[in-house]
Amino acid sequence: MFSGIYKSKKVLITGDTGFKGSWLSAWLYMLGAEVYGLAKDIPSSPSMFECLDLASKIRHEFIDIRDFDKLNKVIRQIKPDFVFHLAAQTLVGPSYQDPLETFSSNIMGACHVAEALRLSAHPCTAVIISSDKAYENVEWTWGYRENDPLGGSDPYSASKGAMEIAIRSYYRSFFRQGPVRLGTARAGNVIGGGDWAEARIVPDCVRSWSQGQPVLIRSPKATRPWQHVLEPLSGYLLQGMALHTDPAFNGEAFNFGPFAEQNYTVLELLTTIADCWGLAADKRFEVQQQTSFHEAGLLKVNCDKALHLLGWRPCMRFEAAASMTAGWYAHYYQKGLEGLWELTIHQIEQYMEEAAAAGIAWARPLVH
C-alpha cells in the first residue's frame, strides 16, 4: 500500500491524540512506519488515543506546538522523513468562545512547524492539514476548487484560510528548491468511531444514546459532505507519497472529499446511524432550531485535481461510512476496550480492500 513508501520511515504526527491523529497513527503503525507524535493534551475523555493504547505503540510527547523552542528541539532530534501536521483547534463553536486560542493554535502552530523544518534543513516531506472551511463560503451549490478564494466568517474558518496563506508564503520564500517539500490538504466533515469531541454531532449522539437518552440537535436541515475519516486520511498519505517522490507536487493544495452526490443533511446522517444501532424512534433525537452562532449551511469541495494528478478518489458510500461508524461505537459501549484495537485495524484493512477492489492506485500491492 502506498508503494511501501512509509515502511521504516520516521513519521511525525502533530495532534496525534486527536480523532484524525489517532486513526492516522494506527494506520501508519500498520504500514510499518516509525511513528512519532506530539500533542498538548488528551482532548477528550474517553479518547481514541487512550482506548487504542497508542502510547505503547508510538513515541509520543506532550508538547504544545505554540512553544516553538520545544517543537524546534524535538524536530531537530527526530529528523522526521515525513510530517503530518494535524494539531489545531478544530471546532467552530469554541472559536467564538476563545478566538485568540484558535488563531494562535491554527495559524502560529502551523508556522512553527514550517519554521522548525526550515531551520532543521533536513530532507523532509510535510503535509499540513487544513479544512474545507478555509474557503470563502458563499454557499453555492458546486464544489470549491483549490484556486478559489480563501476566507471565513467565523474565527475557525478564518484561521484556516490565514494558515493556508502563511504556509504558501513559506513555500514561496524558502521551500521551492530546498530539502523540505510541503503542501496543504483540505477536507470536510468526517465521521468514524473514536470521536468524542464536544459539540460535534456524532459524538453528542453516541454519548446520549449510550445512556438511553435522545440527543438535542440544531440545524437538522444543514447539509454536509459526510465521509468516513479513512477517506481523507488516504488522501493525506497519498499526497505525502507524491510529495516525497516528485518535486512537481511541492507547494500544492489538494481537496479530499466524498462522492459529489454524497451531500446529506444532519437529520439523514443521524437517522442512518440510529438505524444501524436499532434505536427506537423516541430514543433518537429532538430538534432545536436555534443556534447561538453562525455556521455555514452548505459547503462541499471539488476533488478533480486530486483525481487527475494523484489518482485519488473516494470509495466508501455514505451508508457504509455510517454503518462502520456505528459498529465501532457499538463495540466500545457493549464490550469496552477488549478487541477495540483489532476492530480498528480490521476497519482499516476493510477500507484498503475496498479501495483495492475499486482499482484505486494507492491500494494496489507492489508487484515484485
C-alpha positions as CSV (number, residue, x, y, z in Angstrom):
1,M,0.0,0.0,0.0
2,F,1.2,3.5,-0.9
3,S,4.1,1.7,-2.7
4,G,5.6,0.9,0.7
5,I,6.8,4.4,1.0
6,Y,6.2,4.7,4.7
7,K,7.7,1.4,5.8
8,S,10.6,2.0,8.3
9,K,10.4,5.8,7.8
10,K,10.2,8.3,10.7
11,V,6.8,9.9,10.6
12,L,5.9,12.7,12.9
13,I,2.2,13.4,13.6
14,T,1.3,16.6,15.4
15,G,-2.1,16.3,17.1
16,D,-1.7,12.5,17.4
17,T,-4.0,12.3,20.4
18,G,-7.0,13.7,18.4
19,F,-9.6,11.8,16.4
20,K,-7.9,12.0,13.0
21,G,-4.4,11.8,14.5
22,S,-5.3,8.6,16.3
23,W,-6.6,6.9,13.2
24,L,-3.6,8.1,11.2
25,S,-1.2,6.8,13.9
26,A,-2.8,3.4,13.8
27,W,-2.7,3.3,10.0
28,L,0.9,4.3,9.8
29,Y,1.8,1.8,12.5
30,M,0.1,-0.9,10.3
31,L,2.2,0.3,7.4
32,G,5.4,-0.3,9.3
33,A,6.4,3.3,9.9
34,E,8.3,4.5,13.0
35,V,5.6,6.8,14.3
36,Y,6.3,9.8,16.5
37,G,3.5,12.0,18.0
38,L,3.2,15.4,19.6
39,A,0.1,16.9,21.3
40,K,-0.5,19.4,24.1
41,D,-3.0,17.1,25.8
42,I,-5.6,14.3,25.5
43,P,-8.5,16.3,24.0
44,S,-11.4,14.3,25.3
45,S,-12.4,11.6,27.8
46,P,-12.8,8.9,26.6
47,S,-10.3,9.3,23.8
48,M,-9.4,7.1,20.9
49,F,-5.7,7.6,21.7
50,E,-6.2,6.0,25.1
51,C,-8.7,3.4,24.0
52,L,-6.2,2.0,21.5
53,D,-3.3,2.4,23.9
54,L,-1.4,4.2,21.2
55,A,1.2,5.5,23.7
56,S,2.6,1.9,23.9
57,K,2.8,1.7,20.1
58,I,4.3,5.0,19.0
59,R,6.7,7.5,20.5
60,H,4.6,10.3,21.9
61,E,5.4,13.5,23.7
62,F,3.2,16.1,25.2
63,I,4.2,19.4,23.6
64,D,2.2,22.5,22.7
65,I,3.2,23.4,19.1
66,R,2.9,27.1,20.1
67,D,6.0,26.5,22.3
68,F,8.5,27.0,19.4
69,D,11.7,26.2,21.3
70,K,10.4,22.8,22.4
71,L,9.0,22.0,19.0
72,N,12.2,23.0,17.3
73,K,14.3,20.9,19.6
74,V,12.1,17.8,19.0
75,I,12.1,18.1,15.2
76,R,15.9,18.5,15.3
77,Q,16.2,15.4,17.4
78,I,13.8,13.2,15.4
79,K,14.7,14.5,11.9
80,P,11.5,13.0,10.5
81,D,11.2,11.8,7.0
82,F,7.5,12.8,7.0
83,V,5.4,15.3,9.0
84,F,1.6,15.2,9.1
85,H,0.5,18.4,10.9
86,L,-2.9,17.9,12.4
87,A,-2.6,19.8,15.7
88,A,-5.2,22.5,15.8
89,Q,-8.3,23.9,17.4
90,T,-10.8,22.1,15.3
91,L,-14.3,23.3,16.2
92,V,-16.4,26.3,15.1
93,G,-18.2,26.8,18.4
94,P,-15.2,27.1,20.7
95,S,-13.6,29.5,18.1
96,Y,-16.3,32.1,19.1
97,Q,-15.6,31.5,22.8
98,D,-11.8,31.9,22.6
99,P,-10.8,33.3,19.2
100,L,-7.2,34.0,20.3
101,E,-6.7,30.3,21.2
102,T,-8.0,29.4,17.7
103,F,-5.8,31.9,15.8
104,S,-2.7,31.1,17.8
105,S,-3.1,27.3,17.5
106,N,-4.1,27.2,13.9
107,I,-2.0,29.9,12.4
108,M,1.1,30.2,14.5
109,G,1.1,26.5,15.3
110,A,1.4,25.7,11.5
111,C,4.0,28.5,11.1
112,H,6.1,27.0,14.0
113,V,6.1,23.6,12.2
114,A,7.2,25.2,9.0
115,E,9.9,27.3,10.7
116,A,11.3,24.3,12.6
117,L,11.6,22.4,9.3
118,R,13.2,25.4,7.7
119,L,15.8,25.7,10.5
120,S,16.4,22.0,10.6
121,A,17.0,21.9,6.9
122,H,17.0,18.1,6.7
123,P,15.1,16.4,3.8
124,C,11.5,16.1,4.9
125,T,8.0,15.9,3.4
126,A,5.3,17.7,5.2
127,V,1.5,17.6,4.7
128,I,-0.2,20.5,6.5
129,I,-3.8,19.6,7.2
130,S,-6.3,22.4,6.6
131,S,-10.0,22.3,6.1
132,D,-12.7,22.9,3.5
133,K,-13.8,25.8,5.8
134,A,-10.7,27.7,4.6
135,Y,-12.6,28.7,1.5
136,E,-14.6,31.9,1.4
137,N,-18.0,30.2,1.6
138,V,-20.8,31.8,-0.3
139,E,-22.9,28.6,-0.1
140,W,-23.1,27.9,-3.8
141,T,-24.2,24.5,-5.0
142,W,-21.0,23.4,-6.7
143,G,-17.7,22.4,-5.0
144,Y,-14.9,24.7,-4.2
145,R,-11.7,24.2,-6.2
146,E,-8.2,24.7,-4.8
147,N,-7.7,28.0,-6.6
148,D,-11.0,29.5,-5.2
149,P,-10.6,32.4,-2.7
150,L,-9.8,31.6,0.9
151,G,-11.6,33.4,3.7
152,G,-14.0,32.6,6.6
153,S,-16.7,34.4,8.5
154,D,-16.1,32.7,11.9
155,P,-12.8,32.6,13.7
156,Y,-12.2,28.9,13.0
157,S,-12.7,29.3,9.2
158,A,-10.7,32.5,9.1
159,S,-7.8,30.8,11.0
160,K,-7.7,28.0,8.4
161,G,-7.7,30.5,5.5
162,A,-5.0,32.6,7.1
163,M,-2.9,29.5,7.8
164,E,-3.0,28.5,4.2
165,I,-1.7,31.9,3.1
166,A,1.1,31.7,5.7
167,I,2.1,28.2,4.6
168,R,2.0,29.3,0.9
169,S,4.4,32.1,1.8
170,Y,6.8,29.6,3.4
171,Y,6.8,27.5,0.3
172,R,7.4,30.5,-2.0
173,S,10.0,32.1,0.2
174,F,12.0,29.1,1.5
175,F,10.9,25.7,0.1
176,R,10.8,26.0,-3.7
177,Q,14.3,24.4,-4.1
178,G,15.2,23.3,-0.6
179,P,15.2,19.8,1.0
180,V,11.8,20.4,2.6
181,R,8.7,19.8,0.5
182,L,5.3,20.7,1.7
183,G,1.7,21.0,0.7
184,T,-1.7,21.5,2.3
185,A,-4.7,19.1,2.4
186,R,-8.3,20.3,2.7
187,A,-11.1,18.0,3.8
188,G,-14.6,18.5,5.3
189,N,-16.8,16.8,7.9
190,V,-15.6,13.3,8.8
191,I,-17.3,10.6,10.8
192,G,-15.9,7.4,12.3
193,G,-15.5,5.6,15.6
194,G,-13.5,7.1,18.3
195,D,-14.5,10.8,18.1
196,W,-15.6,12.2,21.4
197,A,-15.2,15.9,20.8
198,E,-17.6,18.2,22.5
199,A,-20.3,19.9,20.4
200,R,-19.9,17.6,17.4
201,I,-22.9,15.9,16.2
202,V,-22.0,12.2,16.1
203,P,-20.1,12.2,19.5
204,D,-23.1,14.0,21.0
205,C,-25.4,11.3,19.7
206,V,-23.5,8.3,20.9
207,R,-22.9,9.8,24.3
208,S,-26.7,10.3,24.7
209,W,-27.7,7.1,23.0
210,S,-25.4,5.0,25.2
211,Q,-27.3,6.3,28.2
212,G,-30.7,5.7,26.6
213,Q,-31.4,9.4,26.0
214,P,-32.4,11.2,22.9
215,V,-30.0,13.9,21.7
216,L,-30.8,17.6,21.1
217,I,-29.7,18.6,17.6
218,R,-29.5,22.0,15.9
219,S,-29.8,22.8,12.2
220,P,-31.2,19.4,11.2
221,K,-31.5,20.5,7.5
222,A,-27.9,21.7,7.2
223,T,-26.1,19.6,4.6
224,R,-22.5,18.4,4.8
225,P,-20.4,16.2,2.5
226,W,-20.0,13.5,5.2
227,Q,-17.2,11.0,4.7
228,H,-15.5,8.4,6.8
229,V,-12.3,9.5,8.4
230,L,-10.3,6.9,6.4
231,E,-11.2,8.6,3.1
232,P,-9.3,11.9,3.7
233,L,-6.5,10.1,5.6
234,S,-5.9,8.0,2.4
235,G,-5.6,11.3,0.6
236,Y,-3.1,12.7,3.1
237,L,-1.0,9.6,2.8
238,L,-1.1,9.6,-1.0
239,Q,-0.2,13.3,-1.1
240,G,2.7,12.6,1.2
241,M,3.9,9.8,-1.1
242,A,3.5,12.1,-4.2
243,L,5.4,14.9,-2.5
244,H,8.2,12.6,-1.4
245,T,8.7,11.1,-4.9
246,D,8.0,14.0,-7.2
247,P,9.1,17.7,-6.7
248,A,6.3,18.8,-9.1
249,F,3.8,18.4,-6.2
250,N,5.8,20.8,-3.9
251,G,3.6,23.7,-2.7
252,E,0.3,22.2,-3.9
253,A,-3.0,22.1,-2.1
254,F,-5.5,19.3,-2.6
255,N,-9.1,18.7,-1.7
256,F,-10.2,15.3,-0.4
257,G,-14.0,14.8,-0.2
258,P,-16.7,12.2,-0.7
259,F,-18.6,11.4,-3.9
260,A,-20.1,14.6,-5.4
261,E,-23.7,13.4,-4.7
262,Q,-22.8,12.4,-1.1
263,N,-24.3,15.6,0.5
264,Y,-26.7,14.6,3.2
265,T,-28.5,16.6,5.9
266,V,-27.7,16.3,9.6
267,L,-31.0,14.6,10.1
268,E,-30.3,12.0,7.4
269,L,-26.9,11.2,8.9
270,L,-28.3,10.7,12.4
271,T,-31.2,8.6,11.1
272,T,-28.9,6.3,9.2
273,I,-26.6,5.8,12.3
274,A,-29.6,5.3,14.6
275,D,-31.0,2.7,12.2
276,C,-27.6,0.8,12.4
277,W,-27.9,0.9,16.2
278,G,-31.5,-0.3,16.1
279,L,-32.7,2.6,18.2
280,A,-36.5,3.2,18.8
281,A,-37.8,6.4,17.3
282,D,-38.4,8.0,20.8
283,K,-34.8,7.4,21.8
284,R,-33.2,9.2,18.8
285,F,-33.2,13.0,18.8
286,E,-35.1,16.2,19.5
287,V,-34.7,19.2,17.2
288,Q,-33.6,22.5,18.5
289,Q,-33.8,25.1,15.6
290,Q,-31.9,27.9,17.3
291,T,-28.1,28.2,17.3
292,S,-26.1,30.8,19.1
293,F,-23.5,31.3,16.4
294,H,-23.3,31.4,12.6
295,E,-22.5,28.1,10.9
296,A,-22.4,27.5,7.2
297,G,-25.4,25.6,5.8
298,L,-23.8,24.3,2.6
299,L,-20.2,23.5,1.8
300,K,-18.6,21.0,-0.4
301,V,-15.3,20.7,-2.3
302,N,-14.3,19.7,-5.9
303,C,-11.8,16.8,-5.9
304,D,-11.0,16.8,-9.6
305,K,-7.4,17.9,-9.0
306,A,-6.7,15.0,-6.6
307,L,-8.3,12.6,-9.1
308,H,-6.3,13.8,-12.1
309,L,-2.9,14.5,-10.5
310,L,-2.8,12.0,-7.7
311,G,-5.2,9.3,-8.9
312,W,-7.1,9.7,-5.6
313,R,-10.9,9.2,-5.4
314,P,-13.3,8.1,-2.6
315,C,-14.5,4.6,-2.4
316,M,-16.8,4.4,0.6
317,R,-20.5,5.2,0.2
318,F,-22.5,7.1,2.8
319,E,-24.3,4.1,4.1
320,A,-21.1,2.1,4.6
321,A,-19.5,5.0,6.4
322,A,-22.4,5.3,8.8
323,S,-22.5,1.6,9.4
324,M,-18.8,1.4,10.1
325,T,-19.0,4.3,12.5
326,A,-22.0,2.8,14.3
327,G,-20.2,-0.5,14.5
328,W,-17.1,0.9,16.2
329,Y,-19.1,2.8,18.8
330,A,-21.4,-0.2,19.4
331,H,-18.4,-2.3,20.1
332,Y,-17.0,0.2,22.6
333,Y,-20.2,0.7,24.5
334,Q,-21.1,-3.0,24.6
335,K,-17.6,-4.6,25.0
336,G,-15.4,-1.9,26.2
337,L,-11.7,-1.9,25.2
338,E,-11.5,-5.6,24.7
339,G,-10.7,-6.2,21.0
340,L,-11.0,-2.5,20.1
341,W,-7.5,-2.3,18.6
342,E,-8.3,-5.4,16.5
343,L,-11.6,-3.9,15.3
344,T,-9.9,-0.6,14.3
345,I,-7.2,-2.4,12.4
346,H,-9.9,-4.6,10.8
347,Q,-11.8,-1.5,9.6
348,I,-8.6,0.0,8.1
349,E,-8.0,-3.4,6.3
350,Q,-11.6,-3.5,5.1
351,Y,-11.3,0.0,3.7
352,M,-8.0,-0.8,2.0
353,E,-9.6,-3.9,0.5
354,E,-12.5,-1.8,-0.8
355,A,-10.1,0.7,-2.3
356,A,-8.1,-2.1,-4.0
357,A,-11.3,-3.7,-5.4
358,A,-12.2,-0.3,-6.8
359,G,-8.9,-0.1,-8.6
360,I,-7.6,2.9,-6.7
361,A,-3.9,3.3,-7.4
362,W,-2.6,3.7,-3.8
363,A,-4.2,0.5,-2.7
364,R,-2.6,-1.8,-5.3
365,P,0.1,-4.0,-3.8
366,L,3.6,-3.8,-5.1
367,V,4.5,-6.4,-7.8
368,H,8.0,-7.8,-7.2
